[in-house]
Amino acid sequence: METIYFSTIYLKQENNTYRREEEPMKKDGAVGMQINCVSNLIRRSIDLRIAGMPGEKLSRMDSWIIHYMLDHQQEDVFQKDVEKALAMTRSNVSKAVDQMVSKGLIMRSPVDYDARLKKLTLTPKVLEIHRQIEGEIAEFEKLLVEGFTTRELEQFKDYLERVAHNINDNTKRQQDERKRRDF
């Protein structure tokens, strides 16, 4: 059995104390489990990087929302856009947006064409924080792709896109089935 280079980290209890242990991830493991493990490693690494930054403390989701909004500055950005782009639930994004508003990072503003809609806009305070975040993101991206050729990265992104497509298609089919059953 061949192992790949990343590992899962967990705490093991022995004699009423916990110690960190690493276990190599196996290539023949379930794909979903491997993706979840990599996702957890990314989350922990980003959390550590953000926690080490001076100034306003941001959550991982705060930084993702800021990044998305900066990429779409020329458009009106609404909460539903963030939900879709980050594949997050309405309640999670709503909670994050509420916290970001209270921190003074973003504002909700009405739009002329629909009184029900509130667009999200970044405050000037967030621009300095963003410069710091961008540096961290660039460093982290370099770390993630280290050792990959351009072709391998393109293939990897294609594979991830296919996985996401498979999941989305299946979720939609399940939702449609549930709707038909409930009628």
N, CA, C and O atoms as a DFTB+ gen file, in Angstrom:
732 C
 N C O
     1  1       0.854      -1.177       0.000
     2  2       0.000       0.000       0.000
     3  2       0.896       1.234       0.000
     4  3       1.766       1.371       0.860
     5  1       0.686       2.131      -0.962
     6  2       1.497       3.331      -1.079
     7  2       0.821       4.475      -0.333
     8  3      -0.402       4.606      -0.373
     9  1       1.595       5.288       0.335
    10  2       1.015       6.425       1.046
    11  2       1.303       7.704       0.278
    12  3       2.267       7.784      -0.483
    13  1       0.451       8.706       0.486
    14  2       0.723      10.011      -0.098
    15  2       1.229      10.921       1.013
    16  3       1.215      10.537       2.182
    17  1       1.673      12.116       0.661
    18  2       2.469      12.906       1.567
    19  2       1.728      13.694       2.627
    20  3       2.366      14.172       3.565
    21  1       0.429      13.857       2.532
    22  2      -0.231      14.559       3.615
    23  2      -0.783      13.543       4.597
    24  3      -0.853      12.350       4.305
    25  1      -1.167      14.027       5.748
    26  2      -1.595      13.109       6.790
    27  2      -2.800      13.676       7.515
    28  3      -3.124      14.857       7.390
    29  1      -3.454      12.816       8.275
    30  2      -4.508      13.282       9.149
    31  2      -3.906      13.407      10.541
    32  3      -3.068      12.603      10.948
    33  1      -4.343      14.418      11.251
    34  2      -3.828      14.658      12.589
    35  2      -4.991      14.500      13.548
    36  3      -6.074      15.037      13.315
    37  1      -4.771      13.772      14.612
    38  2      -5.835      13.599      15.578
    39  2      -5.225      13.548      16.966
    40  3      -4.014      13.395      17.127
    41  1      -6.078      13.678      17.956
    42  2      -5.630      13.596      19.335
    43  2      -5.936      12.205      19.868
    44  3      -7.028      11.676      19.660
    45  1      -4.983      11.629      20.543
    46  2      -5.162      10.304      21.110
    47  2      -5.050      10.426      22.627
    48  3      -4.112      11.034      23.142
    49  1      -6.007       9.847      23.331
    50  2      -5.993       9.929      24.783
    51  2      -5.248       8.728      25.358
    52  3      -5.516       7.578      25.011
    53  1      -4.312       9.030      26.242
    54  2      -3.571       7.997      26.968
    55  2      -3.333       8.489      28.373
    56  3      -2.813       9.588      28.565
    57  1      -3.698       7.707      29.346
    58  2      -3.465       8.063      30.753
    59  2      -3.949       9.471      31.081
    60  3      -3.210      10.270      31.655
    61  1      -5.172       9.764      30.718
    62  2      -5.804      11.052      30.993
    63  2      -5.102      12.249      30.356
    64  3      -5.334      13.379      30.784
    65  1      -4.263      12.044      29.360
    66  2      -3.654      13.152      28.628
    67  2      -3.874      12.905      27.137
    68  3      -4.075      11.773      26.696
    69  1      -3.830      13.982      26.389
    70  2      -3.998      13.876      24.943
    71  2      -2.663      14.173      24.274
    72  3      -1.918      15.053      24.706
    73  1      -2.377      13.437      23.228
    74  2      -1.182      13.751      22.443
    75  2      -1.545      13.722      20.968
    76  3      -2.417      12.970      20.532
    77  1      -0.848      14.567      20.213
    78  2      -1.079      14.643      18.768
    79  2      -0.431      13.467      18.087
    80  3       0.705      13.108      18.393
    81  1      -1.149      12.871      17.168
    82  2      -0.579      11.810      16.355
    83  2      -0.915      12.082      14.913
    84  3      -1.975      12.626      14.602
    85  1      -0.016      11.705      14.036
    86  2      -0.258      11.845      12.608
    87  2      -0.315      10.460      11.995
    88  3       0.451       9.562      12.345
    89  1      -1.240      10.321      11.079
    90  2      -1.378       9.044      10.391
    91  2      -1.367       9.323       8.899
    92  3      -2.183      10.112       8.422
    93  1      -0.462       8.697       8.142
    94  2      -0.432       8.944       6.699
    95  2      -1.761       8.556       6.054
    96  3      -2.384       7.565       6.433
    97  1      -2.176       9.346       5.085
    98  2      -3.409       9.045       4.376
    99  2      -3.104       8.050       3.255
   100  3      -2.126       8.213       2.525
   101  1      -3.906       7.066       3.128
   102  2      -3.691       6.015       2.127
   103  2      -4.325       6.406       0.802
   104  3      -5.393       7.017       0.775
   105  1      -3.661       6.051      -0.302
   106  2      -4.197       6.355      -1.625
   107  2      -5.474       5.586      -1.911
   108  3      -6.320       6.044      -2.679
   109  1      -5.616       4.421      -1.297
   110  2      -6.790       3.607      -1.596
   111  2      -7.978       3.943      -0.697
   112  3      -8.978       3.225      -0.712
   113  1      -7.889       5.018       0.083
   114  2      -8.988       5.418       0.955
   115  2     -10.141       6.006       0.157
   116  3      -9.998       6.302      -1.029
   117  1     -11.263       6.170       0.801
   118  2     -12.442       6.742       0.157
   119  2     -12.151       8.183      -0.273
   120  3     -11.580       8.960       0.492
   121  1     -12.540       8.528      -1.485
   122  2     -12.273       9.856      -2.033
   123  2     -12.890      10.943      -1.152
   124  3     -12.250      11.953      -0.860
   125  1     -14.140      10.727      -0.733
   126  2     -14.801      11.720       0.113
   127  2     -14.041      11.963       1.412
   128  3     -13.924      13.102       1.864
   129  1     -13.528      10.896       2.006
   130  2     -12.770      11.037       3.245
   131  2     -11.472      11.814       2.990
   132  3     -11.086      12.664       3.793
   133  1     -10.806      11.521       1.880
   134  2      -9.559      12.220       1.570
   135  2      -9.815      13.710       1.321
   136  3      -9.060      14.561       1.792
   137  1     -10.870      14.014       0.586
   138  2     -11.209      15.419       0.337
   139  2     -11.528      16.108       1.659
   140  3     -11.094      17.236       1.890
   141  1     -12.272      15.449       2.513
   142  2     -12.611      16.023       3.817
   143  2     -11.356      16.263       4.647
   144  3     -11.237      17.302       5.297
   145  1     -10.424      15.321       4.635
   146  2      -9.176      15.481       5.399
   147  2      -8.369      16.662       4.874
   148  3      -7.855      17.460       5.658
   149  1      -8.254      16.778       3.555
   150  2      -7.521      17.905       2.965
   151  2      -8.229      19.219       3.317
   152  3      -7.580      20.210       3.650
   153  1      -9.550      19.215       3.243
   154  2     -10.325      20.405       3.591
   155  2     -10.051      20.814       5.036
   156  3      -9.866      21.997       5.319
   157  1     -10.024      19.856       5.941
   158  2      -9.730      20.147       7.346
   159  2      -8.321      20.707       7.520
   160  3      -8.115      21.638       8.299
   161  1      -7.356      20.147       6.802
   162  2      -5.981      20.652       6.875
   163  2      -5.909      22.096       6.379
   164  3      -5.222      22.930       6.970
   165  1      -6.615      22.381       5.300
   166  2      -6.637      23.742       4.758
   167  2      -7.274      24.690       5.766
   168  3      -6.742      25.769       6.027
   169  1      -8.402      24.298       6.327
   170  2      -9.086      25.140       7.322
   171  2      -8.162      25.466       8.495
   172  3      -8.034      26.623       8.896
   173  1      -7.520      24.426       9.039
   174  2      -6.635      24.654      10.196
   175  2      -5.486      25.575       9.838
   176  3      -5.143      26.470      10.611
   177  1      -4.892      25.371       8.685
   178  2      -3.770      26.204       8.266
   179  2      -4.206      27.658       8.080
   180  3      -3.517      28.574       8.528
   181  1      -5.336      27.868       7.428
   182  2      -5.841      29.231       7.225
   183  2      -6.169      29.875       8.570
   184  3      -5.841      31.039       8.796
   185  1      -6.809      29.130       9.454
   186  2      -7.135      29.666      10.778
   187  2      -5.877      30.118      11.516
   188  3      -5.864      31.183      12.134
   189  1      -4.815      29.305      11.450
   190  2      -3.555      29.674      12.105
   191  2      -2.955      30.925      11.482
   192  3      -2.460      31.797      12.195
   193  1      -2.994      31.019      10.169
   194  2      -2.442      32.194       9.484
   195  2      -3.224      33.448       9.848
   196  3      -2.634      34.487      10.144
   197  1      -4.541      33.356       9.826
   198  2      -5.375      34.519      10.134
   199  2      -5.210      34.923      11.602
   200  3      -5.142      36.112      11.912
   201  1      -5.148      33.954      12.489
   202  2      -4.991      34.248      13.916
   203  2      -3.672      34.962      14.191
   204  3      -3.578      35.749      15.133
   205  1      -2.659      34.695      13.381
   206  2      -1.354      35.318      13.575
   207  2      -1.242      36.717      13.003
   208  3      -0.223      37.381      13.194
   209  1      -2.271      37.179      12.303
   210  2      -2.219      38.509      11.694
   211  2      -2.522      39.570      12.751
   212  3      -3.352      39.355      13.634
   213  1      -1.842      40.724      12.656
   214  2      -2.142      41.810      13.604
   215  2      -3.469      42.483      13.249
   216  3      -3.968      42.340      12.133
   217  1      -4.022      43.203      14.190
   218  2      -5.239      43.977      13.930
   219  2      -6.503      43.177      14.140
   220  3      -6.551      42.231      14.925
   221  1      -7.532      43.591      13.408
   222  2      -8.860      42.975      13.512
   223  2      -8.777      41.477      13.267
   224  3      -8.181      41.030      12.287
   225  1      -9.370      40.716      14.151
   226  2      -9.374      39.263      13.986
   227  2     -10.535      38.869      13.088
   228  3     -11.694      39.184      13.360
   229  1     -10.199      38.180      12.023
   230  2     -11.190      37.727      11.055
   231  2     -11.349      36.228      11.139
   232  3     -10.409      35.500      11.459
   233  1     -12.547      35.781      10.849
   234  2     -12.758      34.337      10.716
   235  2     -12.370      33.943       9.294
   236  3     -12.198      34.795       8.423
   237  1     -12.240      32.663       9.080
   238  2     -11.953      32.135       7.751
   239  2     -13.043      32.587       6.784
   240  3     -12.751      33.004       5.664
   241  1     -14.302      32.504       7.219
   242  2     -15.407      32.892       6.351
   243  2     -15.365      34.391       6.050
   244  3     -15.662      34.804       4.929
   245  1     -14.998      35.208       7.045
   246  2     -14.855      36.650       6.798
   247  2     -13.890      36.887       5.645
   248  3     -14.177      37.657       4.728
   249  1     -12.747      36.218       5.700
   250  2     -11.729      36.446       4.671
   251  2     -12.211      35.959       3.308
   252  3     -11.916      36.594       2.295
   253  1     -12.942      34.852       3.258
   254  2     -13.474      34.367       1.980
   255  2     -14.505      35.341       1.413
   256  3     -14.511      35.614       0.212
   257  1     -15.373      35.862       2.274
   258  2     -16.395      36.811       1.826
   259  2     -15.733      38.089       1.316
   260  3     -16.113      38.614       0.269
   261  1     -14.752      38.583       2.051
   262  2     -14.025      39.784       1.621
   263  2     -13.372      39.539       0.262
   264  3     -13.469      40.369      -0.642
   265  1     -12.717      38.411       0.132
   266  2     -12.049      38.077      -1.129
   267  2     -13.062      38.037      -2.279
   268  3     -12.809      38.592      -3.348
   269  1     -14.190      37.390      -2.063
   270  2     -15.223      37.318      -3.099
   271  2     -15.721      38.719      -3.462
   272  3     -15.850      39.052      -4.640
   273  1     -15.999      39.533      -2.443
   274  2     -16.531      40.869      -2.702
   275  2     -15.520      41.739      -3.441
   276  3     -15.899      42.535      -4.300
   277  1     -14.257      41.596      -3.120
   278  2     -13.222      42.359      -3.829
   279  2     -13.114      41.921      -5.287
   280  3     -12.876      42.745      -6.170
   281  1     -13.288      40.633      -5.536
   282  2     -13.262      40.131      -6.912
   283  2     -14.469      40.605      -7.721
   284  3     -14.441      40.578      -8.951
   285  1     -15.524      41.037      -7.037
   286  2     -16.764      41.449      -7.706
   287  2     -17.132      42.891      -7.353
   288  3     -18.312      43.219      -7.238
   289  1     -16.130      43.748      -7.182
   290  2     -16.363      45.143      -6.786
   291  2     -17.185      45.930      -7.793
   292  3     -17.885      46.872      -7.421
   293  1     -17.108      45.555      -9.063
   294  2     -17.798      46.301     -10.109
   295  2     -19.271      45.908     -10.225
   296  3     -19.997      46.454     -11.056
   297  1     -19.709      44.968      -9.398
   298  2     -21.092      44.477      -9.446
   299  2     -21.758      44.721      -8.100
   300  3     -21.090      44.908      -7.083
   301  1     -23.081      44.718      -8.114
   302  2     -23.799      44.688      -6.852
   303  2     -23.696      43.276      -6.310
   304  3     -24.028      42.318      -7.009
   305  1     -23.243      43.134      -5.077
   306  2     -23.104      41.817      -4.454
   307  2     -24.164      41.696      -3.368
   308  3     -24.302      42.565      -2.507
   309  1     -24.913      40.591      -3.434
   310  2     -25.954      40.321      -2.464
   311  2     -25.600      39.053      -1.696
   312  3     -24.753      38.268      -2.122
   313  1     -26.254      38.869      -0.572
   314  2     -25.965      37.691       0.246
   315  2     -26.143      36.408      -0.549
   316  3     -25.349      35.480      -0.392
   317  1     -27.150      36.329      -1.389
   318  2     -27.378      35.106      -2.175
   319  2     -26.217      34.819      -3.127
   320  3     -25.930      33.658      -3.422
   321  1     -25.546      35.872      -3.609
   322  2     -24.373      35.680      -4.466
   323  2     -23.239      35.025      -3.684
   324  3     -22.559      34.129      -4.184
   325  1     -23.049      35.482      -2.459
   326  2     -22.006      34.923      -1.595
   327  2     -22.329      33.466      -1.272
   328  3     -21.447      32.608      -1.308
   329  1     -23.591      33.191      -0.956
   330  2     -24.018      31.821      -0.649
   331  2     -23.680      30.889      -1.805
   332  3     -23.115      29.813      -1.610
   333  1     -24.033      31.319      -3.005
   334  2     -23.811      30.485      -4.192
   335  2     -22.319      30.320      -4.485
   336  3     -21.852      29.209      -4.739
   337  1     -21.578      31.421      -4.450
   338  2     -20.156      31.379      -4.791
   339  2     -19.348      30.533      -3.815
   340  3     -18.415      29.837      -4.217
   341  1     -19.698      30.590      -2.545
   342  2     -18.945      29.856      -1.523
   343  2     -19.595      28.526      -1.158
   344  3     -19.105      27.815      -0.281
   345  1     -20.696      28.188      -1.828
   346  2     -21.426      26.935      -1.568
   347  2     -21.724      26.780      -0.082
   348  3     -21.447      25.746       0.525
   349  1     -22.303      27.847       0.489
   350  2     -22.608      27.847       1.918
   351  2     -24.103      28.072       2.106
   352  3     -24.784      28.599       1.226
   353  1     -24.593      27.666       3.257
   354  2     -26.019      27.815       3.527
   355  2     -26.370      29.263       3.833
   356  3     -25.522      30.062       4.232
   357  1     -27.643      29.574       3.634
   358  2     -28.126      30.931       3.899
   359  2     -27.879      31.326       5.350
   360  3     -27.456      32.449       5.622
   361  1     -28.138      30.417       6.281
   362  2     -27.987      30.766       7.697
   363  2     -26.529      31.039       8.059
   364  3     -26.248      31.965       8.820
   365  1     -25.599      30.250       7.529
   366  2     -24.183      30.482       7.831
   367  2     -23.696      31.818       7.271
   368  3     -22.988      32.561       7.950
   369  1     -24.079      32.116       6.035
   370  2     -23.654      33.375       5.426
   371  2     -24.327      34.542       6.140
   372  3     -23.693      35.570       6.377
   373  1     -25.594      34.394       6.481
   374  2     -26.307      35.461       7.179
   375  2     -25.632      35.783       8.514
   376  3     -25.435      36.949       8.856
   377  1     -25.289      34.756       9.247
   378  2     -24.607      34.943      10.533
   379  2     -23.254      35.640      10.339
   380  3     -22.913      36.556      11.087
   381  1     -22.491      35.205       9.338
   382  2     -21.184      35.805       9.063
   383  2     -21.342      37.270       8.641
   384  3     -20.587      38.131       9.090
   385  1     -22.317      37.548       7.783
   386  2     -22.540      38.923       7.328
   387  2     -22.948      39.799       8.507
   388  3     -22.457      40.920       8.638
   389  1     -23.839      39.308       9.368
   390  2     -24.239      40.074      10.556
   391  2     -23.024      40.432      11.413
   392  3     -22.897      41.566      11.874
   393  1     -22.135      39.462      11.624
   394  2     -20.938      39.710      12.425
   395  2     -20.006      40.699      11.731
   396  3     -19.412      41.558      12.382
   397  1     -19.879      40.580      10.416
   398  2     -19.006      41.499       9.677
   399  2     -19.560      42.925       9.695
   400  3     -18.794      43.888       9.738
   401  1     -20.879      43.063       9.662
   402  2     -21.501      44.378       9.765
   403  2     -21.203      44.969      11.140
   404  3     -20.851      46.143      11.255
   405  1     -21.345      44.148      12.184
   406  2     -21.089      44.661      13.540
   407  2     -19.615      44.999      13.769
   408  3     -19.303      45.848      14.604
   409  1     -18.704      44.346      13.038
   410  2     -17.271      44.670      13.130
   411  2     -16.908      45.885      12.284
   412  3     -15.785      46.384      12.363
   413  1     -17.852      46.363      11.475
   414  2     -17.591      47.501      10.612
   415  2     -16.823      47.150       9.353
   416  3     -16.174      48.013       8.762
   417  1     -16.887      45.882       8.931
   418  2     -16.165      45.444       7.739
   419  2     -16.981      45.605       6.463
   420  3     -16.436      45.898       5.398
   421  1     -18.280      45.412       6.580
   422  2     -19.167      45.574       5.419
   423  2     -20.430      46.304       5.846
   424  3     -20.731      46.415       7.035
   425  1     -21.160      46.798       4.860
   426  2     -22.435      47.470       5.106
   427  2     -23.498      46.820       4.229
   428  3     -23.209      46.290       3.157
   429  1     -24.732      46.876       4.715
   430  2     -25.883      46.489       3.896
   431  2     -26.544      47.786       3.442
   432  3     -26.843      48.663       4.253
   433  1     -26.768      47.894       2.132
   434  2     -27.384      49.109       1.581
   435  2     -28.538      48.727       0.675
   436  3     -28.444      47.752      -0.070
   437  1     -29.643      49.496       0.730
   438  2     -30.763      49.201      -0.181
   439  2     -30.384      49.553      -1.619
   440  3     -29.513      50.387      -1.864
   441  1     -31.055      48.900      -2.558
   442  2     -30.861      49.218      -3.978
   443  2     -32.131      49.900      -4.493
   444  3     -33.226      49.659      -3.985
   445  1     -31.970      50.742      -5.495
   446  2     -33.100      51.518      -6.033
   447  2     -34.172      50.648      -6.673
   448  3     -35.359      50.965      -6.598
   449  1     -33.764      49.566      -7.294
   450  2     -34.686      48.789      -8.117
   451  2     -35.476      47.716      -7.368
   452  3     -36.375      47.111      -7.952
   453  1     -35.169      47.459      -6.089
   454  2     -35.933      46.472      -5.320
   455  2     -35.745      46.742      -3.834
   456  3     -34.663      46.522      -3.290
   457  1     -36.785      47.212      -3.189
   458  2     -36.707      47.599      -1.775
   459  2     -36.403      46.417      -0.854
   460  3     -35.939      46.602       0.272
   461  1     -36.667      45.205      -1.338
   462  2     -36.406      44.019      -0.502
   463  2     -34.928      43.653      -0.453
   464  3     -34.474      43.011       0.494
   465  1     -34.180      44.062      -1.471
   466  2     -32.772      43.657      -1.571
   467  2     -31.842      44.636      -0.860
   468  3     -32.042      45.850      -0.892
   469  1     -30.834      44.076      -0.227
   470  2     -29.778      44.875       0.399
   471  2     -28.450      44.400      -0.168
   472  3     -28.068      43.244       0.010
   473  1     -27.747      45.299      -0.853
   474  2     -26.450      44.905      -1.394
   475  2     -25.399      45.022      -0.295
   476  3     -25.533      45.805       0.645
   477  1     -24.363      44.227      -0.444
   478  2     -23.263      44.232       0.508
   479  2     -22.128      45.064      -0.079
   480  3     -21.766      44.895      -1.243
   481  1     -21.574      45.953       0.724
   482  2     -20.429      46.745       0.290
   483  2     -19.366      46.726       1.364
   484  3     -19.659      46.682       2.559
   485  1     -18.122      46.758       0.912
   486  2     -16.986      46.764       1.832
   487  2     -16.766      48.173       2.370
   488  3     -16.989      49.157       1.664
   489  1     -16.334      48.264       3.606
   490  2     -16.006      49.561       4.197
   491  2     -14.520      49.848       3.964
   492  3     -13.754      48.931       3.666
   493  1     -14.111      51.107       4.096
   494  2     -12.687      51.434       3.935
   495  2     -11.794      50.663       4.927
   496  3     -10.641      50.359       4.621
   497  1     -12.324      50.361       6.086
   498  2     -11.565      49.628       7.105
   499  2     -11.038      48.299       6.574
   500  3      -9.956      47.850       6.953
   501  1     -11.811      47.682       5.698
   502  2     -11.472      46.344       5.229
   503  2     -10.306      46.351       4.227
   504  3      -9.646      45.327       4.050
   505  1     -10.049      47.469       3.583
   506  2      -9.017      47.498       2.547
   507  2      -7.620      47.230       3.105
   508  3      -6.835      46.519       2.476
   509  1      -7.298      47.784       4.269
   510  2      -5.995      47.511       4.884
   511  2      -5.914      46.051       5.318
   512  3      -4.890      45.394       5.126
   513  1      -6.968      45.564       5.888
   514  2      -7.000      44.161       6.301
   515  2      -6.827      43.279       5.074
   516  3      -6.145      42.255       5.126
   517  1      -7.450      43.683       3.965
   518  2      -7.369      42.894       2.742
   519  2      -5.930      42.767       2.243
   520  3      -5.530      41.700       1.777
   521  1      -5.152      43.842       2.337
   522  2      -3.751      43.773       1.893
   523  2      -3.010      42.675       2.650
   524  3      -2.219      41.932       2.069
   525  1      -3.270      42.584       3.932
   526  2      -2.622      41.547       4.749
   527  2      -3.117      40.159       4.334
   528  3      -2.331      39.222       4.200
   529  1      -4.419      40.046       4.135
   530  2      -5.006      38.761       3.753
   531  2      -4.459      38.296       2.412
   532  3      -4.126      37.122       2.249
   533  1      -4.364      39.212       1.447
   534  2      -3.865      38.851       0.123
   535  2      -2.465      38.258       0.205
   536  3      -2.160      37.284      -0.483
   537  1      -1.610      38.844       1.046
   538  2      -0.269      38.304       1.227
   539  2      -0.309      36.885       1.773
   540  3       0.433      36.017       1.314
   541  1      -1.170      36.651       2.749
   542  2      -1.310      35.316       3.330
   543  2      -1.865      34.328       2.311
   544  3      -1.409      33.187       2.231
   545  1      -2.852      34.772       1.531
   546  2      -3.446      33.898       0.519
   547  2      -2.404      33.515      -0.532
   548  3      -2.310      32.353      -0.927
   549  1      -1.627      34.495      -0.980
   550  2      -0.604      34.227      -1.994
   551  2       0.419      33.215      -1.470
   552  3       0.806      32.295      -2.191
   553  1       0.851      33.380      -0.232
   554  2       1.803      32.440       0.372
   555  2       1.194      31.043       0.481
   556  3       1.852      30.044       0.191
   557  1      -0.057      30.987       0.898
   558  2      -0.722      29.701       1.078
   559  2      -0.940      29.005      -0.262
   560  3      -0.759      27.793      -0.370
   561  1      -1.329      29.772      -1.287
   562  2      -1.520      29.192      -2.619
   563  2      -0.214      28.597      -3.140
   564  3      -0.216      27.523      -3.742
   565  1       0.896      29.287      -2.911
   566  2       2.202      28.759      -3.319
   567  2       2.460      27.419      -2.631
   568  3       2.930      26.466      -3.253
   569  1       2.149      27.368      -1.355
   570  2       2.337      26.133      -0.593
   571  2       1.472      25.001      -1.154
   572  3       1.936      23.868      -1.284
   573  1       0.224      25.308      -1.482
   574  2      -0.704      24.292      -1.979
   575  2      -0.258      23.675      -3.298
   576  3      -0.443      22.478      -3.516
   577  1       0.323      24.478      -4.173
   578  2       0.644      23.990      -5.515
   579  2       2.111      23.591      -5.677
   580  3       2.548      23.231      -6.770
   581  1       2.851      23.657      -4.598
   582  2       4.274      23.304      -4.657
   583  2       4.445      21.877      -5.183
   584  3       3.807      20.941      -4.701
   585  1       5.314      21.735      -6.172
   586  2       5.607      20.415      -6.721
   587  2       4.689      19.963      -7.840
   588  3       4.887      18.885      -8.399
   589  1       3.685      20.766      -8.179
   590  2       2.767      20.424      -9.270
   591  2       3.207      21.140     -10.543
   592  3       3.649      22.288     -10.497
   593  1       3.084      20.456     -11.673
   594  2       3.300      21.120     -12.956
   595  2       2.023      21.865     -13.320
   596  3       0.969      21.625     -12.732
   597  1       2.118      22.757     -14.280
   598  2       0.934      23.488     -14.754
   599  2      -0.120      22.515     -15.254
   600  3      -1.306      22.682     -14.970
   601  1       0.296      21.521     -15.980
   602  2      -0.643      20.516     -16.502
   603  2      -1.321      19.749     -15.364
   604  3      -2.528      19.511     -15.406
   605  1      -0.553      19.369     -14.360
   606  2      -1.137      18.647     -13.217
   607  2      -2.156      19.516     -12.485
   608  3      -3.201      19.027     -12.056
   609  1      -1.852      20.791     -12.346
   610  2      -2.794      21.698     -11.676
   611  2      -4.082      21.838     -12.481
   612  3      -5.173      21.840     -11.911
   613  1      -3.961      21.955     -13.798
   614  2      -5.154      22.044     -14.637
   615  2      -5.998      20.785     -14.506
   616  3      -7.221      20.865     -14.385
   617  1      -5.349      19.617     -14.530
   618  2      -6.064      18.346     -14.367
   619  2      -6.735      18.280     -13.002
   620  3      -7.898      17.893     -12.891
   621  1      -5.999      18.660     -11.970
   622  2      -6.520      18.620     -10.601
   623  2      -7.766      19.489     -10.483
   624  3      -8.765      19.073      -9.896
   625  1      -7.708      20.700     -11.043
   626  2      -8.866      21.592     -11.001
   627  2     -10.040      20.999     -11.778
   628  3     -11.191      21.123     -11.361
   629  1      -9.746      20.358     -12.906
   630  2     -10.803      19.689     -13.665
   631  2     -11.444      18.579     -12.833
   632  3     -12.666      18.431     -12.821
   633  1     -10.615      17.801     -12.140
   634  2     -11.138      16.717     -11.303
   635  2     -12.023      17.271     -10.186
   636  3     -13.103      16.744      -9.920
   637  1     -11.558      18.331      -9.542
   638  2     -12.358      18.927      -8.467
   639  2     -13.681      19.463      -9.001
   640  3     -14.720      19.336      -8.354
   641  1     -13.631      20.061     -10.184
   642  2     -14.848      20.572     -10.804
   643  2     -15.831      19.432     -11.084
   644  3     -17.036      19.576     -10.878
   645  1     -15.305      18.307     -11.551
   646  2     -16.168      17.145     -11.818
   647  2     -16.785      16.615     -10.525
   648  3     -17.968      16.280     -10.491
   649  1     -15.986      16.541      -9.469
   650  2     -16.509      16.078      -8.175
   651  2     -17.637      17.000      -7.722
   652  3     -18.701      16.530      -7.318
   653  1     -17.404      18.321      -7.790
   654  2     -18.431      19.284      -7.381
   655  2     -19.683      19.135      -8.252
   656  3     -20.805      19.187      -7.747
   657  1     -19.486      18.950      -9.554
   658  2     -20.618      18.768     -10.475
   659  2     -21.410      17.510     -10.099
   660  3     -22.640      17.538     -10.059
   661  1     -20.702      16.409      -9.824
   662  2     -21.373      15.165      -9.430
   663  2     -22.211      15.364      -8.172
   664  3     -23.351      14.906      -8.089
   665  1     -21.632      16.047      -7.203
   666  2     -22.341      16.285      -5.941
   667  2     -23.563      17.162      -6.185
   668  3     -24.653      16.857      -5.703
   669  1     -23.383      18.258      -6.937
   670  2     -24.505      19.162      -7.200
   671  2     -25.619      18.483      -7.972
   672  3     -26.794      18.672      -7.659
   673  1     -25.265      17.692      -8.980
   674  2     -26.281      16.962      -9.744
   675  2     -27.055      16.003      -8.851
   676  3     -28.282      15.932      -8.916
   677  1     -26.331      15.271      -8.020
   678  2     -26.971      14.312      -7.133
   679  2     -27.871      15.015      -6.126
   680  3     -28.979      14.554      -5.852
   681  1     -27.401      16.116      -5.581
   682  2     -28.204      16.876      -4.615
   683  2     -29.483      17.372      -5.268
   684  3     -30.559      17.288      -4.676
   685  1     -29.372      17.888      -6.486
   686  2     -30.561      18.373      -7.188
   687  2     -31.543      17.233      -7.444
   688  3     -32.748      17.401      -7.261
   689  1     -31.033      16.069      -7.869
   690  2     -31.917      14.911      -8.094
   691  2     -32.626      14.511      -6.801
   692  3     -33.821      14.218      -6.809
   693  1     -31.885      14.499      -5.691
   694  2     -32.502      14.132      -4.415
   695  2     -33.566      15.136      -4.003
   696  3     -34.622      14.755      -3.498
   697  1     -33.291      16.425      -4.217
   698  2     -34.278      17.452      -3.880
   699  2     -35.518      17.313      -4.752
   700  3     -36.640      17.433      -4.260
   701  1     -35.323      17.063      -6.035
   702  2     -36.452      16.874      -6.949
   703  2     -37.277      15.656      -6.549
   704  3     -38.507      15.703      -6.551
   705  1     -36.592      14.564      -6.205
   706  2     -37.279      13.344      -5.765
   707  2     -38.112      13.624      -4.517
   708  3     -39.268      13.212      -4.425
   709  1     -37.521      14.320      -3.574
   710  2     -38.203      14.615      -2.323
   711  2     -39.434      15.458      -2.593
   712  3     -40.478      15.243      -1.978
   713  1     -39.326      16.428      -3.516
   714  2     -40.483      17.264      -3.856
   715  2     -41.599      16.427      -4.455
   716  3     -42.768      16.608      -4.117
   717  1     -41.230      15.485      -5.368
   718  2     -42.255      14.627      -5.988
   719  2     -42.923      13.745      -4.943
   720  3     -44.138      13.552      -4.980
   721  1     -42.137      13.207      -4.008
   722  2     -42.713      12.346      -2.968
   723  2     -43.633      13.105      -2.029
   724  3     -44.626      12.563      -1.544
   725  1     -43.295      14.372      -1.775
   726  2     -44.075      15.164      -0.825
   727  2     -45.398      15.664      -1.392
   728  3     -46.245      16.156      -0.647
   729  1     -45.580      15.541      -2.703
   730  2     -46.853      15.982      -3.299
   731  2     -47.914      14.972      -3.137
   732  3     -49.043      15.185      -3.580
